[in-house]
Amino acid sequence: MRFIVARTFIFCAALSLLGCGVRGPLTLPNVPPPPNPPEKAEPMEKQWPPAKEQK
């Protein structure tokens, strides 16, 4: 009796995993490569627009 119950449970578990809702082959999404870093650092002098001064 235990063998039938265990076998039925395994069959139902395997059957439920087959219908997980994802259609088609499982693939990773295409992620674009990160942008290249700038060759020069931005200047740290006067910035435009000028920052608001705090009083």
Biopython code that builds the backbone (N, CA, C, O; Angstrom):
import numpy as np
from Bio.PDB.StructureBuilder import StructureBuilder

atoms = [
    (1, "MET", "N", (0.829, -1.196, 0.000)),
    (1, "MET", "CA", (0.000, 0.000, 0.000)),
    (1, "MET", "C", (0.876, 1.265, 0.000)),
    (1, "MET", "O", (0.611, 2.214, -0.738)),
    (2, "ARG", "N", (1.912, 1.260, 0.830)),
    (2, "ARG", "CA", (2.805, 2.424, 0.889)),
    (2, "ARG", "C", (3.467, 2.673, -0.460)),
    (2, "ARG", "O", (3.644, 3.820, -0.871)),
    (3, "PHE", "N", (3.825, 1.608, -1.135)),
    (3, "PHE", "CA", (4.488, 1.722, -2.428)),
    (3, "PHE", "C", (3.581, 2.424, -3.440)),
    (3, "PHE", "O", (4.048, 3.249, -4.225)),
    (4, "ILE", "N", (2.311, 2.103, -3.422)),
    (4, "ILE", "CA", (1.362, 2.721, -4.358)),
    (4, "ILE", "C", (1.189, 4.198, -4.036)),
    (4, "ILE", "O", (1.148, 5.024, -4.948)),
    (5, "VAL", "N", (1.087, 4.546, -2.760)),
    (5, "VAL", "CA", (0.923, 5.942, -2.348)),
    (5, "VAL", "C", (2.170, 6.747, -2.696)),
    (5, "VAL", "O", (2.068, 7.856, -3.220)),
    (6, "ALA", "N", (3.337, 6.198, -2.409)),
    (6, "ALA", "CA", (4.578, 6.909, -2.704)),
    (6, "ALA", "C", (4.748, 7.095, -4.210)),
    (6, "ALA", "O", (5.144, 8.166, -4.670)),
    (7, "ARG", "N", (4.451, 6.060, -4.960)),
    (7, "ARG", "CA", (4.584, 6.148, -6.420)),
    (7, "ARG", "C", (3.598, 7.155, -7.000)),
    (7, "ARG", "O", (3.946, 7.904, -7.914)),
    (8, "THR", "N", (2.379, 7.180, -6.483)),
    (8, "THR", "CA", (1.376, 8.142, -6.941)),
    (8, "THR", "C", (1.803, 9.566, -6.600)),
    (8, "THR", "O", (1.631, 10.473, -7.414)),
    (9, "PHE", "N", (2.358, 9.771, -5.409)),
    (9, "PHE", "CA", (2.815, 11.098, -5.010)),
    (9, "PHE", "C", (3.948, 11.571, -5.914)),
    (9, "PHE", "O", (3.943, 12.717, -6.364)),
    (10, "ILE", "N", (4.903, 10.714, -6.180)),
    (10, "ILE", "CA", (6.023, 11.088, -7.058)),
    (10, "ILE", "C", (5.519, 11.386, -8.458)),
    (10, "ILE", "O", (5.977, 12.341, -9.086)),
    (11, "PHE", "N", (4.588, 10.592, -8.958)),
    (11, "PHE", "CA", (4.031, 10.831, -10.291)),
    (11, "PHE", "C", (3.316, 12.186, -10.343)),
    (11, "PHE", "O", (3.487, 12.934, -11.305)),
    (12, "CYS", "N", (2.529, 12.504, -9.333)),
    (12, "CYS", "CA", (1.805, 13.786, -9.303)),
    (12, "CYS", "C", (2.775, 14.961, -9.171)),
    (12, "CYS", "O", (2.564, 16.007, -9.785)),
    (13, "ALA", "N", (3.829, 14.800, -8.380)),
    (13, "ALA", "CA", (4.819, 15.866, -8.235)),
    (13, "ALA", "C", (5.544, 16.112, -9.553)),
    (13, "ALA", "O", (5.756, 17.263, -9.935)),
    (14, "ALA", "N", (5.924, 15.050, -10.248)),
    (14, "ALA", "CA", (6.591, 15.196, -11.542)),
    (14, "ALA", "C", (5.651, 15.816, -12.567)),
    (14, "ALA", "O", (6.073, 16.648, -13.370)),
    (15, "LEU", "N", (4.399, 15.424, -12.550)),
    (15, "LEU", "CA", (3.419, 15.975, -13.487)),
    (15, "LEU", "C", (3.174, 17.458, -13.231)),
    (15, "LEU", "O", (2.995, 18.226, -14.177)),
    (16, "SER", "N", (3.163, 17.872, -11.960)),
    (16, "SER", "CA", (2.943, 19.283, -11.652)),
    (16, "SER", "C", (4.148, 20.128, -12.055)),
    (16, "SER", "O", (3.984, 21.293, -12.419)),
    (17, "LEU", "N", (5.351, 19.567, -11.999)),
    (17, "LEU", "CA", (6.542, 20.314, -12.410)),
    (17, "LEU", "C", (6.592, 20.501, -13.918)),
    (17, "LEU", "O", (7.184, 21.464, -14.404)),
    (18, "LEU", "N", (5.985, 19.603, -14.652)),
    (18, "LEU", "CA", (5.973, 19.738, -16.108)),
    (18, "LEU", "C", (5.108, 20.914, -16.551)),
    (18, "LEU", "O", (5.380, 21.518, -17.589)),
    (19, "GLY", "N", (4.089, 21.243, -15.798)),
    (19, "GLY", "CA", (3.190, 22.328, -16.170)),
    (19, "GLY", "C", (3.436, 23.564, -15.334)),
    (19, "GLY", "O", (2.502, 24.091, -14.730)),
    (20, "CYS", "N", (4.674, 24.044, -15.284)),
    (20, "CYS", "CA", (5.001, 25.175, -14.406)),
    (20, "CYS", "C", (4.586, 26.521, -15.010)),
    (20, "CYS", "O", (4.708, 27.544, -14.336)),
    (21, "GLY", "N", (4.104, 26.556, -16.244)),
    (21, "GLY", "CA", (3.622, 27.799, -16.827)),
    (21, "GLY", "C", (4.599, 28.475, -17.760)),
    (21, "GLY", "O", (4.230, 29.452, -18.413)),
    (22, "VAL", "N", (5.820, 28.004, -17.854)),
    (22, "VAL", "CA", (6.806, 28.600, -18.743)),
    (22, "VAL", "C", (6.756, 27.839, -20.059)),
    (22, "VAL", "O", (6.888, 26.615, -20.083)),
    (23, "ARG", "N", (6.566, 28.560, -21.143)),
    (23, "ARG", "CA", (6.504, 27.912, -22.445)),
    (23, "ARG", "C", (7.798, 28.147, -23.191)),
    (23, "ARG", "O", (8.424, 29.198, -23.054)),
    (24, "GLY", "N", (8.187, 27.189, -23.961)),
    (24, "GLY", "CA", (9.400, 27.312, -24.753)),
    (24, "GLY", "C", (10.627, 26.934, -23.946)),
    (24, "GLY", "O", (10.521, 26.591, -22.768)),
    (25, "PRO", "N", (11.784, 26.995, -24.572)),
    (25, "PRO", "CA", (13.010, 26.615, -23.870)),
    (25, "PRO", "C", (13.399, 27.655, -22.823)),
    (25, "PRO", "O", (13.160, 28.850, -22.996)),
    (26, "LEU", "N", (13.992, 27.189, -21.756)),
    (26, "LEU", "CA", (14.438, 28.093, -20.703)),
    (26, "LEU", "C", (15.792, 28.670, -21.102)),
    (26, "LEU", "O", (16.770, 27.933, -21.229)),
    (27, "THR", "N", (15.851, 29.975, -21.298)),
    (27, "THR", "CA", (17.096, 30.638, -21.677)),
    (27, "THR", "C", (17.289, 31.874, -20.815)),
    (27, "THR", "O", (16.332, 32.408, -20.254)),
    (28, "LEU", "N", (18.532, 32.324, -20.713)),
    (28, "LEU", "CA", (18.828, 33.557, -19.995)),
    (28, "LEU", "C", (18.531, 34.749, -20.901)),
    (28, "LEU", "O", (18.733, 34.652, -22.111)),
    (29, "PRO", "N", (18.058, 35.867, -20.357)),
    (29, "PRO", "CA", (17.793, 37.039, -21.178)),
    (29, "PRO", "C", (19.088, 37.642, -21.721)),
    (29, "PRO", "O", (20.150, 37.511, -21.113)),
    (30, "ASN", "N", (18.985, 38.298, -22.862)),
    (30, "ASN", "CA", (20.149, 38.974, -23.439)),
    (30, "ASN", "C", (20.344, 40.304, -22.723)),
    (30, "ASN", "O", (19.507, 41.201, -22.830)),
    (31, "VAL", "N", (21.438, 40.429, -22.000)),
    (31, "VAL", "CA", (21.735, 41.648, -21.249)),
    (31, "VAL", "C", (22.771, 42.437, -22.048)),
    (31, "VAL", "O", (23.817, 41.892, -22.400)),
    (32, "PRO", "N", (22.496, 43.727, -22.345)),
    (32, "PRO", "CA", (23.487, 44.501, -23.096)),
    (32, "PRO", "C", (24.752, 44.715, -22.264)),
    (32, "PRO", "O", (24.681, 44.784, -21.037)),
    (33, "PRO", "N", (25.902, 44.819, -22.920)),
    (33, "PRO", "CA", (27.139, 45.034, -22.163)),
    (33, "PRO", "C", (27.132, 46.417, -21.512)),
    (33, "PRO", "O", (26.475, 47.330, -22.010)),
    (34, "PRO", "N", (27.859, 46.577, -20.403)),
    (34, "PRO", "CA", (27.893, 47.882, -19.742)),
    (34, "PRO", "C", (28.597, 48.912, -20.630)),
    (34, "PRO", "O", (29.471, 48.553, -21.420)),
    (35, "PRO", "N", (28.221, 50.187, -20.503)),
    (35, "PRO", "CA", (28.866, 51.213, -21.328)),
    (35, "PRO", "C", (30.335, 51.383, -20.951)),
    (35, "PRO", "O", (30.743, 51.097, -19.825)),
    (36, "ASN", "N", (31.112, 51.851, -21.910)),
    (36, "ASN", "CA", (32.537, 52.085, -21.664)),
    (36, "ASN", "C", (32.720, 53.273, -20.726)),
    (36, "ASN", "O", (31.989, 54.257, -20.842)),
    (37, "PRO", "N", (33.671, 53.209, -19.803)),
    (37, "PRO", "CA", (33.901, 54.351, -18.909)),
    (37, "PRO", "C", (34.497, 55.516, -19.708)),
    (37, "PRO", "O", (35.180, 55.296, -20.709)),
    (38, "PRO", "N", (34.243, 56.744, -19.271)),
    (38, "PRO", "CA", (34.799, 57.896, -19.991)),
    (38, "PRO", "C", (36.327, 57.898, -19.923)),
    (38, "PRO", "O", (36.923, 57.433, -18.951)),
    (39, "GLU", "N", (36.944, 58.434, -20.980)),
    (39, "GLU", "CA", (38.407, 58.464, -21.012)),
    (39, "GLU", "C", (38.959, 59.525, -20.069)),
    (39, "GLU", "O", (40.001, 59.327, -19.444)),
    (40, "LYS", "N", (38.260, 60.646, -19.968)),
    (40, "LYS", "CA", (38.687, 61.719, -19.057)),
    (40, "LYS", "C", (37.657, 61.852, -17.945)),
    (40, "LYS", "O", (36.462, 61.643, -18.150)),
    (41, "ALA", "N", (38.146, 62.201, -16.778)),
    (41, "ALA", "CA", (37.239, 62.466, -15.670)),
    (41, "ALA", "C", (36.603, 63.836, -15.876)),
    (41, "ALA", "O", (37.198, 64.717, -16.497)),
    (42, "GLU", "N", (35.404, 64.010, -15.357)),
    (42, "GLU", "CA", (34.740, 65.307, -15.478)),
    (42, "GLU", "C", (35.484, 66.329, -14.632)),
    (42, "GLU", "O", (35.984, 65.993, -13.559)),
    (43, "PRO", "N", (35.567, 67.582, -15.101)),
    (43, "PRO", "CA", (36.285, 68.607, -14.327)),
    (43, "PRO", "C", (35.569, 68.906, -13.011)),
    (43, "PRO", "O", (34.340, 68.882, -12.934)),
    (44, "MET", "N", (36.349, 69.183, -12.000)),
    (44, "MET", "CA", (35.788, 69.490, -10.689)),
    (44, "MET", "C", (35.800, 70.993, -10.426)),
    (44, "MET", "O", (35.706, 71.422, -9.276)),
    (45, "GLU", "N", (35.914, 71.790, -11.479)),
    (45, "GLU", "CA", (35.936, 73.244, -11.312)),
    (45, "GLU", "C", (34.507, 73.754, -11.237)),
    (45, "GLU", "O", (33.642, 73.114, -10.639)),
    (46, "LYS", "N", (34.264, 74.905, -11.844)),
    (46, "LYS", "CA", (32.917, 75.468, -11.856)),
    (46, "LYS", "C", (32.007, 74.558, -12.664)),
    (46, "LYS", "O", (32.368, 74.065, -13.733)),
    (47, "GLN", "N", (30.826, 74.353, -12.120)),
    (47, "GLN", "CA", (29.863, 73.492, -12.796)),
    (47, "GLN", "C", (28.707, 74.339, -13.293)),
    (47, "GLN", "O", (28.362, 75.359, -12.697)),
    (48, "TRP", "N", (28.125, 73.908, -14.374)),
    (48, "TRP", "CA", (26.970, 74.614, -14.900)),
    (48, "TRP", "C", (25.801, 73.668, -14.919)),
    (48, "TRP", "O", (25.947, 72.557, -15.430)),
    (49, "PRO", "N", (24.688, 74.020, -14.414)),
    (49, "PRO", "CA", (24.344, 75.242, -13.685)),
    (49, "PRO", "C", (24.995, 75.240, -12.317)),
    (49, "PRO", "O", (25.226, 74.183, -11.730)),
    (50, "PRO", "N", (25.293, 76.435, -11.808)),
    (50, "PRO", "CA", (25.982, 76.500, -10.519)),
    (50, "PRO", "C", (25.110, 75.924, -9.403)),
    (50, "PRO", "O", (23.888, 76.072, -9.409)),
    (51, "ALA", "N", (25.752, 75.279, -8.469)),
    (51, "ALA", "CA", (25.028, 74.680, -7.355)),
    (51, "ALA", "C", (24.488, 75.785, -6.452)),
    (51, "ALA", "O", (25.086, 76.853, -6.326)),
    (52, "LYS", "N", (23.353, 75.509, -5.832)),
    (52, "LYS", "CA", (22.764, 76.499, -4.923)),
    (52, "LYS", "C", (23.590, 76.543, -3.647)),
    (52, "LYS", "O", (23.989, 75.511, -3.107)),
    (53, "GLU", "N", (23.836, 77.745, -3.184)),
    (53, "GLU", "CA", (24.610, 77.905, -1.969)),
    (53, "GLU", "C", (23.696, 77.773, -0.761)),
    (53, "GLU", "O", (22.592, 78.318, -0.749)),
    (54, "GLN", "N", (24.143, 77.067, 0.229)),
    (54, "GLN", "CA", (23.359, 76.921, 1.460)),
    (54, "GLN", "C", (23.818, 77.959, 2.467)),
    (54, "GLN", "O", (25.016, 78.188, 2.633)),
    (55, "LYS", "N", (22.871, 78.578, 3.132)),
    (55, "LYS", "CA", (23.190, 79.612, 4.141)),
    (55, "LYS", "C", (22.967, 79.094, 5.515)),
    (55, "LYS", "O", (23.181, 79.816, 6.489)),
]
sb = StructureBuilder()
sb.init_structure("model")
sb.init_model(0)
sb.init_chain("A")
sb.init_seg("    ")
for serial, (resi, resn, name, xyz) in enumerate(atoms, 1):
    if name == "N":
        sb.init_residue(resn, " ", resi, " ")
    sb.init_atom(name, np.array(xyz, "f"), 0.0, 1.0, " ", f" {name:<3s}", serial, name[0])
structure = sb.get_structure()
